[in-house]
Every structure is written in C-alpha cells, then in structure tokens.
Amino acid sequence: MMVRKARVNVSALHFLECLTSEMGIASALAGWEYLHLQKFPARNAISARHSFTTMILRNVATQHGRKALAAAFKSSSLRSLTTETLTNEAATSASKLPDQPAAIPSNTQLHITSNLARKPVSPKTSDRRSNRQVKRDHILQRRISRTISQLGANIEPYYSPHSVLLDPPKPEDVTLELLMASQSHLGHSTSLWNPMNQRYIFGVRQGVHIISLETTAAHLRRAAKVVEGVAYNGGLILFVGTRPGQGPCVVSAAKMSKGCHLFEKWIPGSITNGDQILAKCEKRVVGINDEHIDGFDEKIAEWKALQPDLVVCLNPLENYILLHECGLNNIPTIGVIDTDADPTWVTYPIPANDDSLRCVQVIAGVLGRAGEEGQTKRLEDAKTGKVTWLPPPGLGQPFNEEEEKAKEAAAALKAQDRARQSEREKEARLNQQDSDLEKLLDEL
C-alpha cells in the first residue's frame, strides 16, 4: 500500500473544533500543540519527533478513562489508532486543501474512529439469597454433618495441645500411658548423669537414660497429697516455672489452688529479705469462707512480708537460689527432677523429664487439681463450722470505731471507780488512825 505525504492546511479554530467534537478538550489541546510544532519547526525540531505522538496517545488514553468513568455502565467500544492514510484519501485531501507551509510525515497523522454507544446500560446486580434461605442451608448442612459423622472408620482419640491446660487430669487419672505419651520417661545423656538419681532410672537406651514411669507416678501422687493437705489447711502455695512456654500451665495451676505464681526470673532475697523487696505487696485478711474482712489495715501494714507454705518448682536447675532460700526458712518444696539434677535440692522430688513442655503441663495440672480439691474440702467444712486453720498470733479482732469508743468509755469508768475506791480506802485509814490516837489519849 502506497502512503503519500499529505499537507494539512486548516485553520487552528477549525482544527480545534473538530478535535473537540471527536475527542474532547484534552485531545484538542494536543492538536493545538501539533499546530505550534508545525509553525516553529526549527525551534522544536528535536521534540517534534516524540512529543506530538506521546501527547496524543496520552490524551487519547485520558479520554478513554474519562469516558469510562463518566457514565455508570456502557457497552464495549472499539477505537482504532492508525498513522497511515489511504492513497485516495490523501489525494482528495491534497486537492481540496490549500498549500501547507511544511509537510507532515505520514507516521504523525492520526485517524480516530469511535463506536461508543450513547445509551446507558442499567447495571446488573447479582442474585442475593434471603436470610431465611441462608439459615435453612446452614441448618441442613449441620443436620447432614451430624448424620454422616458416625459413618466410616472409628475415630480414635487424638492429642490436643490445649486439653491439658483447659481440663487437666486429676491425681487418680494419672496412668503410665499418659506419662509415656507426655515423654516423662526420657532423661538426659548418660554423660550428664547425676549419681543421686540412680534409684529413679529404669535403664539406658541409645545413650539416654530412661526414667522409671512407676516411680514417677508414685512420686507424683505423693506430691499431690502434699499439695492437697497444704490447701486444705489454708496454706499459701507458690508455683514457679521460668522456662519459655511454662507460663500458662503455672498460672492455671495457681488459679485452681488459689495460690501464687511466678513465670519470670526469681528475685534473690524475696524470702530472706522480703521486708525490703516485698514491702509494697498488698496484704489482706480473709475469713473462713475466703471473704475479705475490713478493719485490719493498720495492723497488717506493719507486718512482715508473707512467706509461702509450699513451693512447687518446675525447673529446679534455673532456680537454685529460690530452693536455697526455702531451705533456710524451712519451707517445703516440690520439684521436677531430671537425670541431670540433684534430688536433694527439693523436699519432695518428682523424677520426670523437665525439658518436655507436655510433661511439665501434666505435672502442673495434676498438682493444681490436687490444690483445688483441698480448697473445695476446706470450704465445705467451713460451711458446717469446722475450721481447719488457726489465725496468726497477734492478729486479734478487726478494728471498729464504735467498739473502740465503747471500750474507751468503759476503761474511763473503771478508772473513775478505782479512784473513788482508793479515796474511800484512804478516808477509812485516816479514821482508823484517829480512833487509835483517841484511845491512847484516854488511856493516858
């Protein structure tokens, strides 16, 4: 196809009107730039080669976007861009138009056609189900699930990591299968063996000591009895676990036994120097039903910091200072002793794997359940009037202003009576002395 150079000789006003009617104001401005380039070819010789086509295409794209955003929904349109003209069209335009001062290359001519439909198309909305239909489908799906859930193979029990925290086992539910599933029997390498743990070791397998599960179960039940007894007698139990991941099980056990918990680093001196370290800790007095009793604030403000009656340590290797302070103050301790630990550090050792988080969760849950049972029994006996604990010496009765005023008034009356009695006794003695003198004078 032959392409001829066509001369365009049209006034600026006519050209802008044509472009405005076809393309809009943005494209008309591009056409004005085109005329400016043709008027000054020498000044814009370099930019004329690129800016015209770039500006036209950019404004055409702008027009496309503007047209698409102007109406709500319109049918698809076809726009064609070409830089070539037919031979007949070029000849016709050359014969009709007057002479142009400069020739325009064929690759800079623009031919635009538009097939945009002016009739707007109404938007189509997707079919939405009613709320009733959604509810019916949900009920049907649940009914089908309940019906076919029992079909097929039998569903075996599976391990749930949160079951030990949400529903920990009781001391009577401890079995050898549970301890083995929680990896309680795995010890450390034989090179890290502590000879004090020889009676707890079942054997050696692949260079690792195996802890006897029967011994673990027996020591765990004994420790649970100790925790239950301390809780039944109103003692304060402290659960300690400072390794990563032991915080939830420590907090859960402390809540069940109504004790205290510690999952951060132990501050040295919290027991031996508790008056300074724990001076700002809150203290309160409770009754036999754990109800708060007012009136002791002034008395207990000067008291020393409270000490725990029992300490449960889940990682004794990292808390030797705590266990040493408990030994200095005659506080009994319970600890999870692995094959590399010294069982003499604690009062009631539990030989088990202290590196297994699941094993530690089982032990903490069992001890927490034991503390919960002790608290429950204590409250049941308190309802019948049986008190299983004694108040600390020097506590006395709660402070009451009316009672104190009555006591002061009674003391004042007693003091007055004593003063009157002493005056009467003095008068009686004086009278007796006078009578004795009179008798002596009569005799003389």
C-alpha positions in Angstrom: 0.0 0.0 0.0 1.4 3.3 -1.0 1.4 6.1 1.6 1.7 9.7 0.5 2.6 12.7 2.5 -0.5 14.9 2.9 -0.4 18.5 3.6 -2.8 19.7 6.2 -3.9 23.4 5.7 -6.7 24.0 8.2 -7.2 26.9 10.5 -6.5 26.5 14.1 -10.0 27.3 15.1 -11.5 24.7 12.7 -9.0 22.1 13.8 -9.7 22.6 17.5 -13.5 22.4 16.8 -13.1 19.1 15.0 -10.9 17.7 17.7 -13.2 18.9 20.4 -16.2 17.3 18.9 -14.5 14.0 18.4 -12.0 13.7 21.2 -12.8 16.3 23.8 -10.9 19.2 25.3 -7.8 17.2 26.3 -7.3 16.0 22.7 -7.9 19.5 21.3 -5.1 20.8 23.4 -2.9 18.1 21.9 -3.9 19.3 18.5 -3.0 22.9 19.4 0.4 21.7 20.3 0.7 20.0 17.0 -0.1 23.3 15.2 2.5 25.0 17.3 5.1 22.5 16.3 4.3 23.0 12.7 4.6 26.7 13.0 8.1 26.6 14.6 9.8 23.5 13.0 13.4 24.7 13.6 12.9 25.6 17.3 11.2 22.3 18.1 13.0 20.0 15.7 14.0 17.6 18.3 10.8 17.5 20.4 8.6 17.4 17.3 9.7 13.9 16.7 8.4 12.4 20.0 6.2 14.8 22.0 3.4 15.0 19.5 2.7 11.3 19.3 3.2 10.9 23.1 0.9 13.7 23.9 -1.8 12.5 21.5 -1.7 9.0 22.9 -1.7 10.1 26.5 -4.7 12.4 25.9 -6.5 9.6 24.0 -5.9 7.3 27.0 -7.2 10.1 29.2 -10.3 10.4 27.1 -10.8 6.7 27.3 -10.6 6.7 31.1 -12.8 9.8 31.3 -15.4 8.3 29.1 -15.4 5.1 31.0 -15.8 6.9 34.4 -18.3 9.5 33.2 -21.2 7.0 32.6 -22.3 4.4 35.0 -22.2 1.4 32.6 -21.7 1.4 28.9 -21.2 -1.2 26.3 -17.8 -2.0 25.0 -16.4 0.3 22.4 -13.8 0.0 19.7 -11.3 2.7 19.0 -8.7 2.3 16.3 -5.5 4.3 16.1 -3.6 4.5 12.8 -0.8 6.5 11.5 -1.4 5.7 7.8 -3.8 7.1 5.3 -5.1 5.6 2.1 -3.9 6.9 -1.3 -7.3 8.1 -2.4 -7.9 9.9 0.9 -4.5 11.6 0.7 -5.1 12.6 -2.9 -8.5 14.0 -2.1 -7.3 16.0 0.9 -4.4 17.3 -1.1 -6.6 18.6 -3.9 -9.2 20.2 -1.6 -6.9 21.8 1.0 -4.7 24.8 0.3 -1.0 24.6 0.4 0.7 24.0 3.7 4.0 25.6 4.6 5.6 22.4 5.8 4.9 18.8 5.0 3.8 16.4 7.7 5.3 12.9 7.8 2.8 10.1 7.3 3.6 8.5 10.6 2.4 11.5 12.6 -1.1 11.7 11.1 -3.9 10.5 13.4 -7.1 8.7 12.4 -9.6 8.1 15.2 -13.0 6.5 15.0 -15.3 6.0 17.9 -18.2 3.5 18.2 -19.2 4.5 21.7 -22.9 3.8 22.4 -24.6 6.8 23.9 -27.4 4.7 25.5 -26.5 3.8 29.1 -26.9 0.2 30.2 -28.5 -0.5 33.5 -26.2 -2.3 35.9 -26.9 -5.9 36.6 -26.8 -7.0 40.3 -26.0 -10.5 41.4 -28.8 -12.5 42.8 -28.8 -12.5 46.6 -30.2 -15.2 48.7 -32.5 -14.2 51.5 -31.5 -14.6 55.1 -34.1 -17.3 55.6 -32.6 -19.3 52.7 -29.1 -19.0 54.2 -30.4 -20.1 57.6 -32.2 -23.1 56.0 -29.0 -24.1 54.2 -26.9 -23.8 57.4 -29.4 -26.0 59.4 -29.4 -28.5 56.6 -25.6 -28.7 56.4 -25.4 -29.2 60.2 -28.0 -31.9 60.1 -26.2 -33.7 57.3 -22.9 -33.4 59.3 -24.4 -35.0 62.4 -26.0 -37.8 60.3 -22.8 -38.8 58.5 -20.3 -38.1 61.2 -20.6 -41.6 62.6 -20.1 -43.2 59.2 -16.8 -44.7 58.1 -13.9 -45.7 60.3 -13.9 -45.3 64.0 -12.4 -42.0 65.2 -9.5 -42.7 67.6 -8.6 -40.2 70.4 -6.1 -37.7 69.2 -3.7 -35.3 71.1 -4.9 -31.8 71.6 -2.2 -29.4 73.0 -4.8 -27.3 74.9 -6.6 -30.2 76.6 -4.1 -30.4 79.4 -4.5 -26.7 80.2 -8.3 -26.5 79.8 -9.1 -29.8 81.5 -6.0 -31.1 83.4 -6.1 -34.6 84.8 -6.8 -35.4 88.5 -4.3 -37.4 90.6 -6.4 -40.5 90.3 -6.4 -40.2 86.5 -2.6 -40.4 86.2 -1.6 -43.5 84.3 1.6 -44.9 82.8 0.2 -44.4 79.3 -0.4 -40.7 80.0 3.1 -40.3 81.4 4.7 -42.1 78.5 2.7 -40.1 75.9 3.9 -36.9 77.6 7.6 -38.1 77.3 8.1 -38.2 81.0 10.4 -41.2 80.7 13.1 -39.5 78.6 16.1 -38.4 80.5 19.4 -36.9 79.5 22.6 -38.4 78.1 24.5 -40.8 80.2 27.4 -38.3 80.3 25.2 -35.8 82.2 24.0 -38.3 84.7 23.8 -37.3 88.4 24.5 -40.4 90.6 21.9 -39.3 93.1 19.2 -40.3 90.5 20.3 -43.9 90.2 17.2 -45.2 92.1 14.9 -43.4 89.6 16.5 -44.7 86.4 15.0 -47.7 84.6 17.8 -48.3 82.1 19.7 -46.9 79.2 18.7 -46.8 75.5 20.9 -45.3 72.8 23.0 -43.4 75.2 20.0 -41.8 77.0 18.7 -42.7 80.5 15.2 -43.9 80.8 13.2 -42.9 83.9 11.0 -45.4 85.6 7.4 -44.5 85.0 6.2 -46.4 88.1 8.5 -44.2 90.2 7.3 -41.1 88.5 3.6 -42.0 89.1 4.2 -42.8 92.8 6.1 -39.6 93.5 3.6 -37.5 91.6 0.7 -38.9 93.7 2.7 -38.3 96.9 3.3 -34.7 95.9 -0.4 -34.3 95.0 -1.3 -35.4 98.5 1.1 -32.8 100.0 -0.4 -30.0 97.9 -4.0 -31.1 98.8 -3.1 -31.1 102.5 -1.5 -27.7 102.4 -4.5 -26.2 100.6 -6.9 -27.9 103.0 -5.2 -26.3 106.0 -5.3 -22.8 104.4 -1.7 -22.7 103.3 -0.2 -20.4 100.6 1.2 -22.3 97.6 3.7 -20.8 95.2 4.0 -22.3 91.6 7.3 -21.4 89.8 8.2 -22.1 86.2 10.6 -19.7 84.5 11.3 -21.6 81.2 9.6 -20.5 77.9 6.2 -22.0 77.5 5.6 -22.8 81.2 3.7 -19.6 82.0 0.2 -20.8 81.0 0.4 -24.1 83.0 1.9 -22.3 86.0 -0.9 -19.6 86.0 -3.6 -22.3 85.6 -2.3 -24.4 88.5 -2.1 -21.3 90.7 -5.7 -20.3 89.9 -7.0 -23.8 90.7 -5.3 -24.0 94.0 -5.8 -20.3 94.9 -2.1 -19.7 95.3 0.6 -17.5 93.7 2.5 -18.0 90.5 5.9 -16.9 89.1 6.9 -17.3 85.5 9.7 -14.8 85.4 13.2 -14.7 86.9 13.2 -15.1 90.7 14.5 -12.0 92.5 17.1 -13.1 95.0 16.2 -12.3 98.6 12.4 -12.3 98.1 12.1 -14.7 101.0 15.2 -13.9 103.1 14.9 -10.2 102.6 11.2 -9.9 101.9 10.6 -6.9 104.1 12.6 -4.8 101.7 11.7 -6.4 98.3 8.1 -7.2 99.0 7.3 -4.2 101.2 4.8 -2.8 98.7 2.9 -6.0 98.2 -0.8 -6.0 99.2 -1.9 -8.0 102.3 -5.4 -8.7 103.4 -7.3 -10.7 106.0 -9.9 -13.3 104.9 -12.5 -15.3 106.9 -13.2 -19.0 107.0 -15.2 -18.7 103.7 -12.5 -16.6 102.0 -14.4 -13.4 102.4 -12.5 -10.2 102.8 -12.6 -8.7 106.3 -12.0 -5.0 106.8 -10.5 -3.4 109.9 -7.0 -4.9 109.9 -5.3 -2.5 107.6 -3.5 -0.6 110.3 -2.3 -3.9 112.0 -1.1 -5.7 108.9 0.6 -2.7 107.4 3.4 -3.2 109.9 3.7 -6.9 109.4 6.5 -8.7 107.6 6.0 -10.0 104.1 4.2 -13.2 103.9 6.1 -16.4 103.1 4.7 -19.3 101.1 3.9 -22.5 102.9 4.8 -24.7 99.9 6.8 -24.0 96.7 6.3 -26.1 93.5 9.3 -25.6 91.2 9.0 -27.0 87.6 12.6 -26.2 86.7 14.9 -26.5 89.7 18.2 -26.2 87.7 17.4 -22.5 87.0 16.0 -21.7 90.4 18.7 -23.0 92.8 18.7 -19.7 94.7 14.9 -20.0 95.3 15.3 -23.5 96.6 18.2 -22.5 98.9 16.2 -19.6 100.4 13.3 -22.0 101.0 15.7 -24.4 102.8 17.0 -21.6 105.0 13.4 -20.7 106.1 12.2 -24.4 106.5 9.7 -24.1 103.6 8.9 -27.5 101.9 9.4 -27.7 98.2 8.3 -29.9 95.3 10.4 -30.1 92.1 10.6 -31.9 88.8 14.0 -33.7 88.9 15.6 -34.9 85.7 18.5 -37.2 85.4 21.0 -34.3 85.5 19.6 -32.6 88.6 20.2 -33.2 92.3 17.1 -34.6 94.1 18.4 -33.3 97.4 17.6 -29.7 96.4 13.9 -30.3 97.0 11.8 -31.9 99.7 9.5 -33.9 97.5 11.2 -34.8 94.2 9.2 -35.9 91.1 11.6 -37.8 88.7 10.5 -36.8 85.2 11.6 -35.0 82.0 11.7 -31.3 82.8 12.6 -30.4 79.2 9.3 -31.7 77.8 6.6 -29.0 77.9 3.8 -31.5 77.7 5.3 -33.4 80.7 5.5 -30.2 82.7 1.9 -29.3 81.8 0.7 -32.7 83.0 2.5 -32.4 86.3 1.4 -28.8 86.9 -2.2 -29.8 86.0 -2.2 -32.7 88.4 -0.8 -30.6 91.3 -3.3 -27.8 90.5 -6.2 -30.2 90.6 -5.0 -31.5 94.0 -4.9 -28.0 95.4 -8.4 -27.4 94.0 -9.7 -30.5 95.8 -8.1 -29.3 99.1 -9.7 -25.9 98.8 -13.1 -27.4 98.0 -12.9 -29.7 101.1 -11.9 -26.8 103.3 -14.8 -24.6 102.1 -17.3 -27.5 102.6 -16.1 -28.0 106.2 -16.2 -24.2 106.8 -20.0 -24.2 106.0 -20.6 -26.7 108.8 -18.5 -24.6 111.2 -15.3 -26.7 111.1 -12.2 -24.5 110.8 -9.0 -26.3 109.7 -6.6 -23.5 110.3 -5.6 -21.1 113.0 -5.3 -17.3 112.7 -1.7 -15.9 113.0 -0.7 -14.8 116.5 -1.2 -11.2 117.3 -3.9 -10.6 114.7 -6.7 -10.0 117.3 -10.1 -8.7 116.3 -10.8 -6.2 113.5 -10.8 -2.5 114.3 -14.3 -0.9 114.9 -14.7 2.7 115.8 -17.9 2.2 117.9 -16.4 -0.8 119.8 -13.2 1.2 120.4 -15.2 4.1 121.8 -17.2 1.8 124.0 -14.0 0.2 125.2 -12.5 3.6 126.0 -15.6 4.7 127.8 -15.6 1.5 129.9 -12.0 1.9 130.7 -12.6 5.5 131.8 -15.4 4.4 134.1 -13.2 1.7 135.6 -10.5 4.3 136.2 -13.0 6.6 138.0 -14.3 3.7 140.1 -10.7 2.8 141.1 -10.0 6.4 142.0 -13.1 6.6 144.2 -12.3 3.3 145.8 -8.8 4.5 146.6 -10.2 7.7 148.2 -12.5 5.7 150.4 -9.7 3.5 151.5 -7.6 6.5 152.4 -10.5 8.0 154.4 -11.0 4.7 156.2 -7.4 4.5 157.1 -7.3 8.1 158.4 -10.4 7.4 160.5 -8.8 4.4 162.0 -5.7 6.3 162.9 -7.8 9.0 164.6 -9.6 6.4 166.6 -6.4 4.8 167.7 -5.0 8.1 168.8 -8.1 8.9 170.9 -7.8 5.5 172.6 -4.2 6.2 173.5 -5.0 9.6 174.9 -7.8 8.2 177.0 -5.5 5.6 178.5 -3.0 8.2 179.4 
